[in-house]
Amino acid sequence: NKFHAGDWNTKFTIQSISKIVTLMLAILDNGEEYVFSKVGMEPTGDPFNSIVKLETSRGRKPYNPMINAGAIAVSSMIKGKDAREKFERLLDFFKLISEDSMGYFLKSEGIIDGNVEDALTVYFKQCSIEVTAETLSKIALFLVNNGKISTGETIIPPRVATIIKTLMVTCGMYDSSGEFAIRVGIPSKSGVGGGILSVVPGKMAIGVYGPSLDEKGNPIAGVALLEDLSKKLNLTIF
């Protein structure tokens, strides 16, 4: 089942939610071991755009793929001869798993291993893909089904889907992830474009949109709606 709030056709940019799509493709391209040798799996407790821990931690690698530093690093791992080819592969993958053709991209700049410009170009363009709440719910449904699209075809291994859903729990709502896990208990990823993608394993996929953000960058109405829905339907995974 899919649930949405507001107009099904309202368009907004995917923003940070695209990080989970990029991470899936990066793991397919490079393998789990390589990706997480460059980026960690732990929450930071800092704002998503902070570089404090990157500068002060002993390992000098981003704490997780959901903060900006980690997402830029992951973007650099997408295979392709240049930024355009890398982003086209990412957009094709996005369309495949969302079973949707509503991807529109804007512009950007670039960073990291190899060609820094290419990495940032892919990162900023991925954040500018245009979606609706329905698109988000379809990507969530893809994760509910452990990497299968509606035809039954397996696009990513179940292991990769498990990694994504686990990181959504620990890091998906920026530095409100712990509080969100207690209050709502649904694996989710928010974006400063106003969307939230949520996965209730074995039950349903949810896509919500609300443009007003709290101080952490999460949609205020979306979080409230998910909390209410979780309590009424007992959707917490804990």
N, CA and C of each residue as an Amber inpcrd file, in Angstrom:
protein
   714
   0.8330000  -1.2010000   0.0000000   0.0000000   0.0000000   0.0000000
   0.8660000   1.2490000   0.0000000   0.3170000   2.3410000  -0.5700000
   1.0260000   3.6160000  -0.6030000   0.1400000   4.6720000   0.0400000
   0.7360000   5.5780000   0.8070000  -0.0050000   6.6580000   1.4390000
   0.6580000   7.9660000   1.0740000  -0.1230000   9.0040000   0.8090000
   0.4600000  10.2980000   0.4990000  -0.3530000  11.4020000   1.1540000
   0.2920000  12.5510000   1.3430000  -0.4000000  13.7040000   1.9130000
  -0.4520000  14.8060000   0.8810000  -1.5890000  15.4880000   0.7920000
  -1.6930000  16.6110000  -0.1340000  -1.9330000  16.1500000  -1.5600000
  -1.6960000  17.0620000  -2.4830000  -1.9170000  16.7930000  -3.8920000
  -0.8780000  15.8110000  -4.4050000  -1.3320000  14.7010000  -4.9750000
  -0.4520000  13.6520000  -5.5290000   0.4830000  14.2260000  -6.5740000
   0.0610000  15.2980000  -7.2710000   0.8190000  15.8160000  -8.3980000
   1.6780000  17.0400000  -8.0840000   1.6960000  17.4670000  -6.8240000
   2.5420000  18.6010000  -6.4630000   4.0020000  18.2380000  -6.6930000
   4.7190000  19.0750000  -7.4370000   6.1220000  18.7840000  -7.7340000
   7.0450000  19.5630000  -6.8050000   8.1280000  18.9260000  -6.4190000
   9.1420000  19.5640000  -5.5890000  10.4600000  18.8710000  -5.8890000
  11.5780000  19.4900000  -5.5160000  12.8650000  18.8520000  -5.7990000
  13.1750000  17.8050000  -4.7380000  13.7780000  16.7120000  -5.1640000
  14.0370000  15.5790000  -4.2690000  15.0620000  15.9160000  -3.1970000
  15.9800000  16.8430000  -3.5140000  17.0030000  17.2590000  -2.5600000
  17.7030000  16.0660000  -1.9160000  17.8520000  16.0730000  -0.6030000
  18.6980000  15.0940000   0.0820000  18.1840000  13.6640000   0.0240000
  16.9010000  13.4740000  -0.3310000  16.3790000  12.1130000  -0.4240000
  17.1000000  11.3450000  -1.5230000  17.6330000  12.0710000  -2.5040000
  18.3530000  11.4230000  -3.6050000  19.6020000  10.7030000  -3.1210000
  20.0630000  11.0250000  -1.9030000  21.2690000  10.3920000  -1.3720000
  21.1130000   8.8710000  -1.2790000  19.9020000   8.4000000  -0.9800000
  19.7310000   6.9530000  -0.8620000  19.7730000   6.2840000  -2.2300000
  19.2660000   6.9820000  -3.2590000  19.3120000   6.4320000  -4.6180000
  20.7570000   6.3730000  -5.0980000  21.5120000   7.4410000  -4.8590000
  22.9160000   7.4960000  -5.2640000  23.7290000   6.4280000  -4.5380000
  23.4440000   6.2270000  -3.2580000  24.1640000   5.2130000  -2.4860000
  23.9120000   3.8190000  -3.0480000  22.6780000   3.5330000  -3.4220000
  22.3680000   2.2240000  -4.0100000  23.1960000   1.9810000  -5.2630000
  23.2410000   2.9830000  -6.1530000  23.9790000   2.8280000  -7.4030000
  25.4830000   2.7330000  -7.1480000  25.9890000   3.5020000  -6.1900000
  27.4190000   3.4550000  -5.8640000  27.8200000   2.0760000  -5.3580000
  26.9450000   1.4540000  -4.5460000  27.2420000   0.1050000  -4.0460000
  27.2120000  -0.9030000  -5.1910000  26.2470000  -0.7460000  -6.1100000
  26.2000000  -1.6350000  -7.2720000  27.4540000  -1.4720000  -8.1250000
  27.9310000  -0.2390000  -8.2660000  29.0980000   0.0470000  -9.1070000
  30.4170000  -0.4050000  -8.4840000  30.5290000  -0.2990000  -7.1560000
  31.8310000  -0.4880000  -6.5020000  31.8950000  -1.5880000  -5.4550000
  30.7300000  -2.0290000  -4.9900000  30.7030000  -3.0000000  -3.9100000
  30.6190000  -2.3270000  -2.5540000  29.9710000  -3.0100000  -1.6250000
  29.7450000  -2.4810000  -0.2790000  31.0540000  -2.1570000   0.4450000
  32.0330000  -3.0550000   0.3310000  33.2900000  -2.8780000   1.0710000
  34.0170000  -1.5980000   0.6720000  34.0900000  -1.3240000  -0.6250000
  34.7940000  -0.1190000  -1.0890000  34.0650000   1.1510000  -0.6400000
  32.7510000   1.1690000  -0.8410000  31.9820000   2.3700000  -0.4940000
  32.1690000   2.7330000   0.9730000  32.0680000   1.7260000   1.8520000
  32.1510000   2.0350000   3.2780000  33.5840000   2.0740000   3.8070000
  34.5480000   1.8820000   2.9100000  35.9310000   2.1730000   3.2870000
  36.1960000   3.6720000   3.1630000  35.3400000   4.3500000   2.3990000
  35.4760000   5.7930000   2.1680000  34.4960000   6.6210000   3.0050000
  33.3570000   6.0200000   3.3430000  32.2990000   6.7210000   4.0720000
  31.8170000   5.8230000   5.2080000  31.5990000   6.4110000   6.3920000
  31.1720000   5.6220000   7.5360000  29.6920000   5.3140000   7.5530000
  29.2320000   4.7390000   8.6850000  27.8250000   4.3490000   8.8390000
  27.2090000   4.9240000  10.1070000  27.8860000   5.8660000  10.7440000
  27.4440000   6.3550000  12.0460000  26.8200000   7.7520000  11.9680000
  25.8050000   8.0210000  12.8140000  25.2530000   9.3740000  12.8850000
  26.2770000  10.3430000  13.4620000  26.1540000  11.6190000  13.1140000
  27.1550000  12.5910000  13.5620000  26.7180000  13.4220000  14.7570000
  25.4160000  13.6880000  14.8770000  24.9480000  14.5900000  15.9230000
  25.1250000  16.0450000  15.5390000  25.6290000  16.2840000  14.3210000
  25.8380000  17.6410000  13.8200000  24.8980000  17.9170000  12.6510000
  24.7070000  19.1950000  12.2730000  23.9010000  19.5170000  11.1070000
  24.4320000  18.8160000   9.8560000  23.5320000  18.5730000   8.8790000
  23.9030000  17.8160000   7.6850000  24.9940000  18.4770000   6.8590000
  25.1520000  19.8100000   6.9850000  26.1590000  20.5010000   6.1720000
  27.4190000  20.8590000   6.9600000  27.5400000  20.3200000   8.1760000
  28.7130000  20.6180000   9.0050000  29.9320000  19.8260000   8.5270000
  31.1280000  20.4510000   8.6130000  32.3550000  19.7400000   8.2680000
  33.2650000  19.6050000   9.4930000  32.7200000  19.9070000  10.6800000
  33.5240000  19.8890000  11.9020000  34.1330000  18.5110000  12.1530000
  33.2990000  17.4620000  12.1340000  33.8220000  16.1250000  12.4220000
  34.7310000  15.6310000  11.3090000  34.4880000  16.0690000  10.0940000
  35.3560000  15.6890000   8.9790000  36.7560000  16.2410000   9.2040000
  36.8170000  17.4350000   9.7820000  38.1100000  18.0840000  10.0150000
  38.8080000  17.5670000  11.2750000  38.0280000  17.1120000  12.2430000
  38.6260000  16.7690000  13.5420000  38.7270000  15.2800000  13.8310000
  37.9710000  14.4370000  13.1260000  38.0110000  12.9930000  13.4120000
  39.3090000  12.3860000  12.9110000  39.7410000  11.3260000  13.5640000
  41.0180000  10.6930000  13.2350000  41.0160000  10.1310000  11.8220000
  39.9180000   9.4990000  11.4110000  39.8780000   8.8610000  10.0990000
  39.7220000   9.8220000   8.9410000  39.2850000  11.0400000   9.2210000
  39.0880000  12.0710000   8.2070000  38.1810000  11.6200000   7.0630000
  37.2130000  10.7570000   7.3630000  36.2410000  10.3990000   6.3270000
  34.8530000  10.7510000   6.8360000  33.9050000  11.0580000   5.9290000
  32.5560000  11.4310000   6.3570000  31.9260000  10.3420000   7.2240000
  31.1500000  10.7430000   8.2200000  30.5610000   9.7860000   9.1480000
  29.5280000   8.8720000   8.4980000  28.7520000   9.3910000   7.5340000
  27.7410000   8.5670000   6.8780000  27.3520000   9.1740000   5.5330000
  26.6590000   8.4240000   4.6780000  26.3190000   8.9170000   3.3330000
  25.1710000   9.9120000   3.2980000  24.5310000  10.1730000   4.4430000
  23.3540000  11.0300000   4.4590000  23.6780000  12.5000000   4.7130000
  24.9020000  12.7730000   5.2090000  25.3200000  14.1640000   5.3550000
  25.9540000  14.6120000   4.0360000  26.0870000  15.9100000   3.8530000
  26.5630000  16.4130000   2.5660000  27.9510000  15.9030000   2.1830000
  28.8810000  15.8830000   3.1460000  30.2400000  15.4180000   2.8410000
  30.2240000  13.9720000   2.3600000  29.4320000  13.1320000   3.0290000
  29.3350000  11.7290000   2.6330000  28.6770000  11.5620000   1.2850000
  27.6420000  12.3630000   1.0240000  26.9280000  12.2610000  -0.2520000
  27.8110000  12.6840000  -1.4210000  28.6530000  13.6890000  -1.1950000
  29.5680000  14.1300000  -2.2540000  30.5870000  13.0230000  -2.5410000
  31.0860000  12.3920000  -1.4740000  32.0330000  11.2940000  -1.6540000
  31.3870000  10.1470000  -2.4310000  30.1500000   9.8120000  -2.0730000
  29.4380000   8.7250000  -2.7540000  29.1660000   9.0890000  -4.2110000
  28.8420000  10.3520000  -4.4580000  28.5940000  10.8020000  -5.8380000
  29.8210000  10.5970000  -6.7180000  31.0040000  10.7210000  -6.1190000
  32.2390000  10.5690000  -6.8890000  32.4730000   9.1190000  -7.3100000
  31.7410000   8.1970000  -6.7010000  31.9420000   6.7700000  -6.9870000
  31.0730000   6.2430000  -8.1310000  30.1340000   7.0600000  -8.6110000
  29.2880000   6.6230000  -9.7180000  30.1440000   6.4580000 -10.9680000
  29.9990000   5.3410000 -11.6480000  30.8160000   5.0580000 -12.8250000
  30.3470000   5.8670000 -14.0450000  31.3160000   6.2970000 -14.8480000
  31.0140000   7.0490000 -16.0600000  32.2300000   7.8350000 -16.4910000
  32.3150000   8.1790000 -17.7710000  33.5030000   8.8730000 -18.2750000
  33.5530000  10.3300000 -17.8680000  32.3860000  10.9200000 -17.5950000
  32.3450000  12.3230000 -17.1760000  31.0700000  12.5610000 -16.3840000
  30.8900000  13.8030000 -15.8990000  29.7350000  14.1140000 -15.0530000
  28.4180000  13.8490000 -15.7650000  28.3750000  14.1630000 -17.0480000
  27.1240000  13.9680000 -17.7910000  26.7380000  12.4910000 -17.8560000
  27.6990000  11.6300000 -18.1700000  27.3920000  10.2020000 -18.2660000
  27.0260000   9.6220000 -16.9010000  27.7400000  10.0770000 -15.8590000
  27.4510000   9.6070000 -14.5140000  26.0280000   9.9830000 -14.0990000
  25.6650000  11.2430000 -14.3620000  24.3380000  11.6750000 -13.9570000
  23.2490000  11.0060000 -14.7920000  23.5110000  10.7740000 -16.0660000
  22.5240000  10.0900000 -16.9030000  22.2820000   8.6690000 -16.4040000
  23.3540000   8.0140000 -15.9430000  23.1970000   6.6740000 -15.3640000
  22.3680000   6.7430000 -14.0830000  22.6470000   7.7610000 -13.2600000
  21.9080000   7.9360000 -12.0190000  20.4400000   8.2190000 -12.2940000
  20.1650000   9.0780000 -13.2530000  18.7920000   9.4280000 -13.5910000
  18.0520000   8.2180000 -14.1580000  18.7200000   7.4320000 -14.9930000
  18.1030000   6.2200000 -15.5400000  17.7700000   5.2350000 -14.4210000
  18.6830000   5.1050000 -13.4530000  18.4580000   4.2130000 -12.3130000
  17.2850000   4.7230000 -11.4730000  17.2540000   6.0420000 -11.2700000
  16.1560000   6.6730000 -10.5240000  14.8140000   6.3730000 -11.1950000
  14.7590000   6.5420000 -12.5110000  13.5220000   6.2840000 -13.2560000
  13.1280000   4.8160000 -13.1690000  14.1290000   3.9340000 -13.2160000
  13.8530000   2.5010000 -13.1810000  13.2260000   2.0920000 -11.8680000
  13.8110000   2.5090000 -10.7380000  13.2990000   2.0350000  -9.4530000
  12.0380000   2.7680000  -9.0150000  11.8160000   3.9770000  -9.5190000
  10.5850000   4.6990000  -9.1710000   9.4820000   4.3860000 -10.1740000
   9.8570000   3.6860000 -11.2590000   8.9300000   3.3560000 -12.3490000
   8.1900000   4.6160000 -12.7870000   8.9620000   5.6600000 -12.9570000
   8.4330000   6.9880000 -13.2260000   9.3620000   7.7100000 -14.1900000
   8.8420000   8.6230000 -14.9730000   9.7100000   9.3900000 -15.8830000
   9.7130000  10.8720000 -15.5530000   9.3670000  11.2430000 -14.3220000
   9.3150000  12.6430000 -13.9580000  10.6380000  13.1920000 -13.4700000
  11.7280000  12.8640000 -14.0330000  12.9950000  13.3910000 -13.5610000
  13.4360000  14.5950000 -14.3540000  13.6050000  15.6830000 -13.6690000
  14.1010000  16.8940000 -14.3270000  15.2820000  17.3950000 -13.5160000
  16.3180000  17.7570000 -14.2010000  17.4730000  18.2060000 -13.4500000
  17.8800000  19.6330000 -13.8130000  18.5960000  20.2440000 -12.8890000
  19.0050000  21.6260000 -13.0810000  20.5210000  21.7270000 -13.2700000
  21.1770000  22.5650000 -12.5410000  22.6030000  22.7460000 -12.7710000
  23.4820000  22.4660000 -11.5710000  24.7280000  22.8430000 -11.6330000
  25.6360000  22.4850000 -10.5700000  27.1000000  22.9010000 -10.7070000
  27.9400000  22.2880000  -9.8560000  29.3960000  22.4230000  -9.8760000
  30.0160000  21.0590000  -9.5860000  31.1900000  20.9800000  -8.9970000
  31.8050000  19.6640000  -8.8520000  32.8340000  19.2820000  -7.7580000
  33.0660000  17.9470000  -7.1370000  34.1680000  17.5440000  -6.1600000
  34.4250000  16.0450000  -5.8790000  35.6510000  15.6630000  -5.6740000
  36.2790000  14.4810000  -5.0110000  37.1340000  13.6110000  -5.9270000
  37.6670000  12.5090000  -5.3750000  38.5300000  11.5600000  -6.0880000
  38.4030000  11.6410000  -7.5960000  39.4880000  11.5940000  -8.2750000
  39.4210000  11.6910000  -9.7270000  39.0940000  13.1190000 -10.0880000
  37.9680000  13.2990000 -10.7210000  37.5570000  14.6260000 -11.1640000
  36.5940000  15.2460000 -10.1560000  37.0790000  16.2180000  -9.4230000
  36.2850000  16.8750000  -8.3820000  35.0440000  17.5370000  -8.9610000
  35.2040000  18.1820000 -10.1010000  34.0730000  18.8570000 -10.7320000
  32.9510000  17.8780000 -11.0740000  33.3130000  16.7140000 -11.5830000
  32.3100000  15.7130000 -11.9320000  31.4970000  15.2820000 -10.7110000
  32.1910000  15.0550000  -9.5820000  31.5120000  14.5850000  -8.3820000
  30.4630000  15.5790000  -7.8900000  30.8380000  16.8500000  -7.8140000
  29.8750000  17.8560000  -7.3390000  28.7550000  18.0830000  -8.3460000
  29.0770000  17.9730000  -9.6290000  28.0430000  18.1420000 -10.6500000
  26.9610000  17.0830000 -10.4860000  27.3890000  15.8320000 -10.3150000
  26.4320000  14.7460000 -10.1240000  25.6360000  14.9650000  -8.8300000
  26.3210000  15.3900000  -7.7570000  25.6520000  15.5940000  -6.4740000
  24.5730000  16.6760000  -6.5520000  24.9250000  17.8380000  -7.0860000
  23.9490000  18.9250000  -7.1300000  22.8030000  18.6440000  -8.1000000
  23.1120000  17.9810000  -9.2010000  22.0520000  17.6510000 -10.1550000
  21.0770000  16.6390000  -9.5580000  21.6140000  15.6590000  -8.7980000
  20.7340000  14.6490000  -8.2250000  19.7520000  15.3020000  -7.2540000
  20.2010000  16.3430000  -6.5500000  19.3290000  17.0310000  -5.5950000
  18.2550000  17.8610000  -6.2950000  18.4080000  18.0740000  -7.5990000
  17.4760000  18.9250000  -8.3310000  16.4810000  18.1400000  -9.1680000
  16.4890000  16.8070000  -9.0480000  15.4940000  16.0000000  -9.7500000
  14.1140000  16.3710000  -9.2040000  13.1560000  16.5540000 -10.0870000
  11.8110000  16.9500000  -9.6810000  10.9450000  15.7130000  -9.4750000
  10.2370000  15.6630000  -8.3540000   9.4200000  14.4960000  -8.0150000
   8.0690000  14.9270000  -7.4550000   7.2230000  13.9470000  -7.1670000
   5.9740000  14.1650000  -6.4410000   5.9660000  13.1980000  -5.2600000
   4.9720000  13.3200000  -4.3980000   4.8530000  12.3890000  -3.2730000
   4.6740000  10.9610000  -3.7940000   4.0150000  10.8330000  -4.9210000
   3.8180000   9.5000000  -5.5110000   5.1570000   8.8850000  -5.9160000
   6.0380000   9.7120000  -6.5060000   7.3600000   9.2060000  -6.8860000
   8.0990000   8.6850000  -5.6680000   8.0630000   9.4560000  -4.5750000
   8.7490000   9.0290000  -3.3530000   8.1790000   7.7140000  -2.8370000
   6.8470000   7.5690000  -2.8920000   6.2330000   6.3430000  -2.3860000
   6.6240000   5.1480000  -3.2430000   6.8650000   5.3800000  -4.5410000
   7.2790000   4.2740000  -5.4110000   8.7040000   3.8240000  -5.1030000
   9.5880000   4.7840000  -4.8000000  10.9510000   4.4210000  -4.4060000
  10.9110000   3.6880000  -3.0600000  10.0560000   4.1690000  -2.1460000
   9.9010000   3.5060000  -0.8510000   9.3770000   2.0810000  -1.0480000
   8.4390000   1.9040000  -1.9840000   7.8780000   0.5860000  -2.2630000
   8.9590000  -0.3510000  -2.8030000   9.8680000   0.2030000  -3.6000000
  11.0050000  -0.5570000  -4.1150000  11.8370000  -1.1090000  -2.9580000
  12.0150000  -0.3050000  -1.9070000  12.7690000  -0.7540000  -0.7280000
  11.9530000  -1.7110000   0.1370000  10.6390000  -1.4740000   0.2410000
   9.7640000  -2.4060000   0.9610000   9.8810000  -3.7940000   0.3430000
   9.9760000  -3.8230000  -1.0040000  10.0750000  -5.0920000  -1.7340000
  11.5170000  -5.5770000  -1.8740000  12.4090000  -5.0160000  -1.0660000
  13.8080000  -5.4530000  -1.0210000  14.5180000  -5.4280000  -2.3680000
  14.2790000  -4.3310000  -3.1240000  15.0230000  -4.1450000  -4.3640000
  14.3510000  -4.6810000  -5.6090000  13.0520000  -4.9680000  -5.5380000
  12.3230000  -5.4540000  -6.7120000  11.3390000  -4.3990000  -7.1960000
  11.1960000  -4.2790000  -8.5240000  10.1750000  -3.4060000  -9.0860000
   8.8970000  -4.2150000  -9.2900000   7.8440000  -3.5850000  -9.7780000
   6.5260000  -4.2300000  -9.8250000   6.4600000  -5.4670000 -10.7090000
   7.3710000  -5.5870000 -11.6720000   7.3920000  -6.7670000 -12.5390000
   7.9850000  -7.9860000 -11.8460000   8.5670000  -7.7700000 -10.6620000
   9.2210000  -8.8470000  -9.9470000  10.7110000  -8.9170000 -10.2100000
  11.2030000  -8.0510000 -11.1160000  12.6310000  -8.0430000 -11.4340000
  13.4320000  -7.4730000 -10.2690000  14.5040000  -8.1560000  -9.8910000
  15.3950000  -7.6840000  -8.8260000  16.4190000  -6.7200000  -9.4170000
  16.4090000  -5.4760000  -8.9340000  17.3210000  -4.4430000  -9.4370000
  18.5540000  -4.3200000  -8.5640000  18.3760000  -4.4410000  -7.2560000
  19.5070000  -4.4320000  -6.3240000  19.3720000  -5.6420000  -5.3960000
  20.4870000  -6.1780000  -4.8960000  20.4050000  -7.3020000  -3.9510000
  19.6870000  -6.8820000  -2.6710000  18.9630000  -7.8060000  -2.0180000
  18.2950000  -7.4910000  -0.7550000  19.2430000  -6.8980000   0.2870000
  20.5050000  -7.3330000   0.2620000  21.5010000  -6.8140000   1.2030000
  21.6590000  -5.3020000   1.0680000  21.6740000  -4.8040000  -0.1770000
  21.8140000  -3.3660000  -0.4000000  20.5840000  -2.6370000   0.1270000
  19.3950000  -3.2060000  -0.1070000  18.1580000  -2.5980000   0.4090000
  18.1950000  -2.5280000   1.9310000  18.7370000  -3.5650000   2.5710000
  18.8500000  -3.5850000   4.0340000  19.7870000  -2.4910000   4.5330000
  20.9110000  -2.3060000   3.8480000  21.8540000  -1.2400000   4.2160000
  21.1650000   0.1180000   4.1530000  20.4450000   0.3620000   3.0560000
  19.7710000   1.6500000   2.8670000  18.7520000   1.8930000   3.9720000
  17.9270000   0.9090000   4.2680000  16.8750000   1.0770000   5.2810000
  17.4740000   1.2840000   6.6740000  18.5750000   0.6050000   6.9560000
  19.2260000   0.7770000   8.2570000  19.7950000   2.1830000   8.4070000
  20.4340000   2.6880000   7.3610000  20.9740000   4.0470000   7.4010000
  19.8550000   5.0940000   7.4720000  18.7070000   4.7740000   6.8940000
  17.5580000   5.6820000   7.0060000  17.1310000   5.8160000   8.4720000
  17.2000000   4.7080000   9.2090000  16.8360000   4.7420000  10.6340000
  17.8380000   5.5610000  11.4350000  19.1300000   5.3210000  11.2080000
  20.1510000   5.9550000  12.0490000  20.5200000   7.3710000  11.6310000
  20.3970000   7.6840000  10.3280000  20.9040000   8.9630000   9.8230000
  19.9430000   9.7090000   8.9000000  18.8130000   9.1260000   8.5690000
  17.9520000   9.6650000   7.5140000  17.2470000  10.9750000   7.8050000
  17.1000000  11.3180000   9.0820000  16.3980000  12.5530000   9.4440000
  17.3710000  13.5650000  10.0530000  18.5860000  13.5960000   9.4960000
  19.6340000  14.5060000   9.9610000  19.8990000  14.2880000  11.4400000
  20.1570000  15.3690000  12.2100000  20.4610000  15.1580000  13.6230000
  19.2110000  15.0820000  14.4870000  18.0560000  14.8200000  13.8590000
  16.8370000  14.4960000  14.5970000  16.5240000  13.0060000  14.4710000
  17.4470000  12.2400000  13.8980000  17.1840000  10.8300000  13.6010000
  16.8490000  10.0160000  14.8500000  17.5560000  10.2560000  15.9520000
  17.2820000   9.5160000  17.1810000  15.8950000   9.8080000  17.7310000
  15.5660000  11.0910000  17.8000000  14.2450000  11.4930000  18.3010000
  13.1480000  10.9600000  17.3870000  13.3720000  11.0300000  16.0760000
  12.3810000  10.5470000  15.1100000  12.1820000   9.0360000  15.2740000
  13.2600000   8.2970000  15.5090000  13.1610000   6.8490000  15.6890000
  12.3000000   6.5170000  16.9070000  12.4340000   7.3050000  17.9760000
  11.6480000   7.0740000  19.1840000  10.1900000   7.4690000  18.9730000
   9.9640000   8.6410000  18.3890000   8.6000000   9.1510000  18.2350000
   7.8210000   8.4700000  17.1100000   8.5160000   8.1170000  16.0220000
   7.8340000   7.5840000  14.8320000   8.2220000   6.1250000  14.5680000
   9.5200000   5.8380000  14.5840000   9.9680000   4.4600000  14.4530000
   9.8120000   3.8580000  13.0750000   9.8430000   4.7030000  12.0270000
   9.7330000   4.2280000  10.6470000  10.9930000   4.6500000   9.8980000
  11.6930000   3.7360000   9.2180000  12.8570000   4.1190000   8.4150000
  12.4580000   5.1980000   7.4080000  13.1140000   6.3640000   7.4830000
  12.7140000   7.5080000   6.6520000  13.9200000   8.3120000   6.2060000
  13.7410000   9.0250000   5.0980000  14.7640000   9.9670000   4.6310000
  14.0590000  11.2370000   4.2140000  14.4750000  12.3570000   4.8130000
  13.8630000  13.6390000   4.4800000  14.7820000  14.4270000   3.5650000
  14.2270000  15.4670000   2.9640000  15.0070000  16.3610000   2.1280000
  14.5600000  17.7890000   2.3590000  15.4700000  18.7430000   2.2150000
  15.1080000  20.1340000   2.4570000  14.2070000  20.6880000   1.3550000
  13.9020000  19.8580000   0.3510000  12.8990000  20.2430000  -0.6480000
  11.4930000  20.0640000  -0.1080000  11.3510000  19.4340000   1.0800000
  10.0400000  19.2780000   1.7130000   9.4910000  17.8700000   1.6980000
  10.2000000  16.9370000   1.0680000   9.6860000  15.5770000   0.9790000
  10.2370000  14.6630000   2.0500000   9.4950000  13.6060000   2.3540000
   9.9720000  12.5210000   3.2080000   9.5670000  11.2020000   2.5500000
  10.5280000  10.3000000   2.4550000  10.3010000   8.9610000   1.9240000
  10.3860000   8.0070000   3.1070000   9.3440000   7.1930000   3.3050000
   9.3060000   6.3070000   4.4680000   8.9860000   4.8750000   4.0650000
   9.6170000   3.9370000   4.7810000   9.4670000   2.5130000   4.4970000
   8.9870000   1.7870000   5.7480000   7.8440000   1.1160000   5.6540000
   7.3730000   0.2640000   6.7450000   7.5470000  -1.1700000   6.2660000
   8.6340000  -1.8470000   6.6790000   8.9490000  -3.1700000   6.1520000
   7.7780000  -4.1470000   6.2180000   7.4970000  -4.7450000   5.0640000
   6.4450000  -5.7480000   4.9960000   5.0330000  -5.2020000   5.0000000
   4.8820000  -3.8700000   5.0800000   3.5360000  -3.3080000   5.1910000
   3.2130000  -2.2660000   4.1270000   3.9800000  -1.1820000   4.0770000
   3.6020000  -0.0970000   3.1770000   4.7580000   0.8370000   2.8680000
   4.5410000   1.6290000   1.8230000   5.4880000   2.6680000   1.4090000
   4.7790000   4.0040000   1.5110000   5.4880000   5.0200000   1.9870000
   4.8620000   6.3240000   2.2150000   5.7050000   7.4350000   1.5930000
   5.0370000   8.3600000   0.9040000   5.6790000   9.5620000   0.4020000
   4.8740000  10.7650000   0.8390000   5.4820000  11.7160000   1.5330000
   4.7650000  12.9080000   1.9830000   5.5290000  14.1640000   1.5670000
   4.8100000  15.2640000   1.5060000   5.4280000  16.5340000   1.1340000
   4.8450000  17.6680000   1.9510000   5.7200000  18.5140000   2.4950000
   5.3080000  19.7140000   3.2050000   6.4510000  20.7090000   3.1320000
   6.2590000  21.8830000   2.5550000   7.3630000  22.8160000   2.3040000
   7.9620000  23.5020000   3.5190000   7.2240000  23.5870000   4.6350000
   7.7500000  24.2750000   5.8220000   8.6910000  23.3530000   6.5900000
   9.9060000  23.8440000   6.8540000  10.9280000  23.0340000   7.5150000
  11.1890000  23.4870000   8.9480000  11.6200000  22.5390000   9.7920000
  12.0410000  22.9130000  11.1390000  13.5150000  23.3170000  11.1180000
  14.0830000  23.5980000  12.2720000  15.4620000  24.1000000  12.3280000
  16.4880000  23.0320000  11.9160000  16.0850000  21.7690000  11.9030000
  16.9880000  20.6910000  11.5080000  16.9240000  20.4030000  10.0090000
  15.9420000  21.0270000   9.3110000  15.8030000  20.7940000   7.8730000
  14.7720000  19.7440000   7.5090000  13.9610000  19.3210000   8.4850000
  12.9210000  18.3150000   8.2250000  11.5520000  18.9760000   8.0710000
  10.7000000  18.4600000   7.1600000   9.3660000  19.0260000   6.9540000
   8.5020000  18.9030000   8.2150000   8.0200000  20.0190000   8.7230000
   7.2660000  20.0390000   9.9830000   5.9830000  19.2140000   9.8800000
   5.1660000  19.5010000   8.8690000   3.8910000  18.7920000   8.7170000
   4.1180000  17.3160000   8.4040000   5.1480000  17.0290000   7.6140000
   5.4330000  15.6440000   7.2510000   5.7980000  14.7930000   8.4450000
   6.6400000  15.3440000   9.3220000   7.0320000  14.6220000  10.5320000
   5.8210000  14.3940000  11.4350000   4.9900000  15.4270000  11.6060000
   3.7930000  15.3140000  12.4460000   2.8270000  14.2770000  11.8880000
   2.6600000  14.2880000  10.5790000   1.7590000  13.3260000   9.9390000
   2.2570000  11.8950000  10.1430000   3.5630000  11.6860000   9.9560000
   4.1270000  10.3470000  10.1160000   4.0270000   9.8680000  11.5640000
   4.2180000  10.7960000  12.5080000   4.0920000  10.4230000  13.9190000
   2.6660000   9.9940000  14.2260000   1.7030000  10.7690000  13.7290000
   0.2930000  10.4550000  13.9590000  -0.0780000   9.1220000  13.3090000
   0.3790000   8.9280000  12.0880000   0.0870000   7.6990000  11.3500000
   0.7040000   6.4890000  12.0380000   1.9400000   6.6510000  12.5030000
   2.6360000   5.5560000  13.1830000   1.9030000   5.1270000  14.4610000
   1.4270000   6.1140000  15.2170000   0.7250000   5.8100000  16.4600000
  -0.6220000   5.1400000  16.1940000  -1.3570000   5.6630000  15.2060000
  -2.7030000   5.1240000  14.9380000  -2.6510000   3.7310000  14.3360000
  -1.6530000   3.4600000  13.5100000  -1.5750000   2.1660000  12.8200000
  -0.5010000   1.2520000  13.4030000   0.1650000   1.7170000  14.4640000
   1.2310000   0.9370000  15.1060000   2.2860000   0.5070000  14.0910000
   2.9120000   1.4850000  13.4400000   3.8470000   1.1920000  12.3730000
   5.3110000   1.1550000  12.8140000   5.5690000   1.5120000  14.0580000
   6.9650000   1.5170000  14.5100000   7.6220000   0.1500000  14.3300000
   8.8860000   0.1350000  13.9570000   9.5980000  -1.1300000  13.7740000
  10.2480000  -1.5840000  15.0730000  10.1170000  -0.7750000  16.1200000
  10.7720000  -1.0990000  17.3890000   9.8090000  -1.6940000  18.4060000
